Amino acid sequence: MAGTDEPAERSARRGVRWGADFEPDRLALLELRMWKAYYRRQPARLFGLLILALREQAAISWPRAVYAAGLLTKAAVGFARSTGDYDRFAPAVARGYRALGLPASVDLDTVAREELRWWVVRREIGLAAGTAAGESIARLYAALYAVPLETVSEAGRLRGVAAEVRDRGATADPDGPKGEGRAYWPEVAGLLRDSYRSLSSAVRD
């Protein structure tokens, strides 16, 4: 029905914890498309996909998703163009997460720090950053969903591996990061799907 805020209704109807009632395969597909848009320097497409992903993950209204996506896209695009002083993007990341309607108990500083940290380690460590990125992602999930770190460590690890596969594949691809990436994107897609399935299982328990 037009005007129905389906994600929010879905979450309220089932009475689940914040952010736990997402469809993992859909969220993985949206993230895959966002990564492609990011590396192909398509900020408008990235913005639109992020809106959809935020609604899927956080079950929020369209206006709230647009506002949060604007803040997070601005931070991501700014980071992509930067060469240092990365901490300056943390406030925008924190504001973006705050717009998602997180419970008051969530430590936004930790969430923003770990979100930004996994971006930074990939840039600083390079092609071997998968493990470090996965550890930061796991800490992000633990803070975001208020669950023990060990329950989301596998989800973080798989997403970190997906990032490393993407980075290694794009480096070896003669067409560069803007190419079709047929040699690596399918593997990335599978890893992201497994990651979000693992996360879904962890936060629904």
C-alpha positions as CSV (number, residue, x, y, z in Angstrom):
1,M,0.0,0.0,0.0
2,A,1.3,3.5,-0.9
3,G,2.6,5.3,2.2
4,T,3.0,2.2,4.3
5,D,6.3,2.2,6.3
6,E,6.7,-1.5,5.9
7,P,10.1,-2.0,7.7
8,A,8.9,-0.1,10.7
9,E,5.6,-2.0,10.8
10,R,7.4,-5.3,10.4
11,S,9.7,-4.6,13.4
12,A,6.9,-3.3,15.6
13,R,4.7,-6.2,14.8
14,R,7.3,-8.8,15.7
15,G,8.5,-7.0,18.8
16,V,12.2,-7.8,18.0
17,R,15.2,-5.8,19.3
18,W,16.3,-2.8,17.4
19,G,17.9,-3.5,14.0
20,A,17.5,-7.3,14.3
21,D,14.6,-7.8,12.0
22,F,16.3,-7.5,8.6
23,E,16.4,-9.9,5.7
24,P,20.0,-10.9,5.5
25,D,20.1,-11.8,1.8
26,R,18.5,-8.5,0.8
27,L,20.8,-6.5,3.0
28,A,23.8,-8.3,1.6
29,L,22.7,-7.6,-2.0
30,L,22.2,-3.9,-1.1
31,E,25.7,-3.7,0.4
32,L,27.2,-5.4,-2.6
33,R,25.6,-2.7,-4.8
34,M,26.7,0.0,-2.5
35,W,30.3,-1.2,-2.7
36,K,30.2,-1.2,-6.4
37,A,28.8,2.4,-6.5
38,Y,31.4,3.6,-4.0
39,Y,34.3,2.2,-6.0
40,R,32.9,3.4,-9.3
41,R,32.5,6.9,-7.9
42,Q,28.8,7.0,-8.2
43,P,27.7,9.0,-5.1
44,A,24.1,9.5,-6.2
45,R,23.6,5.8,-6.6
46,L,25.4,5.1,-3.4
47,F,23.1,7.5,-1.6
48,G,19.9,5.9,-3.0
49,L,21.1,2.4,-2.1
50,L,22.1,3.4,1.4
51,I,18.6,4.7,1.9
52,L,17.2,1.3,1.1
53,A,19.8,-0.5,3.2
54,L,19.1,1.7,6.2
55,R,15.3,1.1,5.9
56,E,16.0,-2.6,5.7
57,Q,18.4,-2.7,8.6
58,A,16.9,-0.2,11.0
59,A,13.2,-0.3,10.0
60,I,13.0,3.5,9.9
61,S,10.8,6.0,8.0
62,W,11.7,7.3,4.5
63,P,12.5,10.9,5.9
64,R,14.7,9.5,8.6
65,A,16.5,7.1,6.2
66,V,17.2,10.0,3.8
67,Y,18.6,12.2,6.5
68,A,20.8,9.4,7.9
69,A,21.9,8.3,4.4
70,G,22.9,11.9,3.6
71,L,25.2,12.1,6.7
72,L,26.8,8.7,6.1
73,T,27.2,9.2,2.3
74,K,28.9,12.6,2.9
75,A,31.3,10.9,5.4
76,A,32.0,8.0,3.0
77,V,32.6,10.2,-0.1
78,G,34.7,12.6,1.9
79,F,36.8,9.8,3.3
80,A,37.3,8.4,-0.2
81,R,38.8,11.7,-1.4
82,S,40.9,12.3,1.7
83,T,44.5,11.3,2.4
84,G,44.6,11.8,6.2
85,D,43.1,13.4,9.3
86,Y,40.4,10.7,9.1
87,D,39.0,11.4,12.6
88,R,37.2,14.5,11.2
89,F,34.6,12.2,9.6
90,A,33.7,10.6,12.9
91,P,31.1,13.3,13.9
92,A,29.2,12.8,10.7
93,V,29.2,9.0,11.1
94,A,27.9,9.4,14.7
95,R,25.2,11.8,13.6
96,G,24.2,9.3,10.9
97,Y,23.9,6.5,13.3
98,R,22.0,8.7,15.8
99,A,19.4,9.4,13.1
100,L,18.7,5.7,13.0
101,G,16.8,5.8,16.3
102,L,19.2,3.7,18.3
103,P,18.4,2.9,21.9
104,A,19.8,5.3,24.4
105,S,22.0,2.6,25.8
106,V,24.1,2.3,22.6
107,D,27.5,4.0,22.8
108,L,27.5,6.1,19.7
109,D,31.1,7.1,20.1
110,T,32.2,3.5,20.0
111,V,29.9,2.7,17.0
112,A,31.2,5.7,15.0
113,R,34.8,4.9,16.0
114,E,34.6,1.3,14.9
115,E,32.7,2.1,11.7
116,L,35.4,4.6,10.7
117,R,38.2,2.3,12.0
118,W,37.4,-0.4,9.5
119,W,37.5,2.1,6.7
120,V,40.9,3.3,7.9
121,V,42.6,0.0,8.4
122,R,41.8,-1.1,4.8
123,R,43.5,2.0,3.6
124,E,46.5,1.9,6.0
125,I,47.1,-1.9,5.9
126,G,46.2,-2.4,2.3
127,L,45.5,-5.8,0.7
128,A,46.1,-7.7,4.0
129,A,43.5,-5.7,6.0
130,G,40.7,-8.3,6.1
131,T,41.4,-9.6,9.6
132,A,41.8,-6.1,11.1
133,A,38.7,-4.8,9.3
134,G,36.7,-7.8,10.5
135,E,37.7,-7.2,14.1
136,S,36.6,-3.6,13.9
137,I,33.3,-4.7,12.3
138,A,32.7,-7.2,15.0
139,R,33.3,-4.6,17.7
140,L,30.9,-2.3,15.8
141,Y,28.2,-5.0,15.8
142,A,28.7,-5.7,19.5
143,A,28.2,-2.1,20.4
144,L,25.4,-1.5,17.9
145,Y,23.3,-4.5,18.9
146,A,24.4,-4.8,22.6
147,V,25.5,-8.5,22.2
148,P,28.7,-10.2,23.3
149,L,31.6,-9.8,20.9
150,E,32.1,-13.5,20.3
151,T,28.5,-13.9,19.0
152,V,29.2,-11.5,16.1
153,S,32.9,-12.2,15.5
154,E,32.1,-14.5,12.6
155,A,29.8,-12.0,10.9
156,G,32.6,-9.4,11.2
157,R,35.3,-11.7,10.0
158,L,33.3,-12.6,6.8
159,R,32.6,-9.0,6.0
160,G,36.3,-8.2,6.5
161,V,37.3,-11.0,4.2
162,A,34.8,-9.8,1.6
163,A,36.5,-6.4,1.7
164,E,39.9,-7.9,1.3
165,V,38.7,-10.1,-1.7
166,R,37.3,-6.9,-3.3
167,D,40.6,-5.0,-2.7
168,R,42.8,-7.8,-4.0
169,G,40.6,-8.5,-7.0
170,A,40.3,-4.8,-8.0
171,T,44.1,-4.4,-7.7
172,A,44.7,-7.4,-10.0
173,D,42.0,-6.4,-12.5
174,P,43.4,-4.7,-15.6
175,D,40.1,-2.7,-15.8
176,G,40.7,-1.4,-12.2
177,P,38.0,-0.7,-9.6
178,K,35.5,0.6,-12.1
179,G,35.5,-2.5,-14.2
180,E,33.0,-5.3,-14.2
181,G,35.0,-7.3,-11.7
182,R,33.7,-10.7,-12.8
183,A,36.7,-12.4,-11.2
184,Y,35.9,-11.2,-7.7
185,W,32.5,-9.7,-7.2
186,P,30.7,-13.1,-7.2
187,E,32.9,-14.2,-4.3
188,V,32.4,-10.9,-2.5
189,A,28.6,-11.4,-2.9
190,G,28.8,-14.9,-1.3
191,L,30.8,-13.7,1.6
192,L,28.5,-10.7,2.3
193,R,25.5,-13.1,2.2
194,D,27.1,-15.4,4.7
195,S,28.1,-12.5,6.9
196,Y,24.7,-11.1,7.1
197,R,23.1,-14.5,7.7
198,S,25.5,-15.0,10.6
199,L,24.7,-11.6,12.0
200,S,21.0,-12.2,11.7
201,S,21.3,-15.4,13.6
202,A,23.4,-13.7,16.3
203,V,21.2,-10.7,17.0
204,R,17.9,-12.6,16.8
205,D,18.9,-15.1,19.6
